């Protein structure tokens, strides 16, 4: 005949060991969470990527902080106000920056120049005024750097002319309220670092 022994009740030592294990495991999770949170806050700064949009008081202040010159057109229409109303560094690949210019005739935004500083990544959504592309053309600046020109209509009916070019390992987009592509193309062709 086989004898069956009842299972022994958990000893106090076994219960204490299990509780100690659970407490240690909880501590590992808490410390890991704190370290991941700290790394998430610190590492993008080390890489030069902002966690949130950063506004600068001037082009010069942005250039000092970013460690590079911004590409601005040497051809700049008198109907736009210089300096820019807004200089904004936004989160995104290749450090996208936006310069916003108002019209000399009033406070409305009439030109936006956006560019990446460290490569040719696409600009993040929301950097340029939202709109629908109505027409699209490609104009050769030179065989290696074609200029893509588009007509963009915003929700409030404003028509913008937009030119995109890759120059000096940067994607640059100029969006201008105008009735003709000629001025926009002149601005793109005159892009250089620093203002005249």
Secondary structure by P-SEA (a helix, b strand, c coil): cbbbbccccccaaaaaaaaaaaaaaaaaaaaaaaaaaaaaacccccccccccbbbbccaaaaaaaacbbbbbbccccccccccccbbbbbbcccbbbbbbbbbcccccccbbbbbbccccccccccccccccccbbbbbbccccbbbbbbbbbcccbbbbbbbbbbcccbbbbbbbbcccaaaaaaaaaacccccc
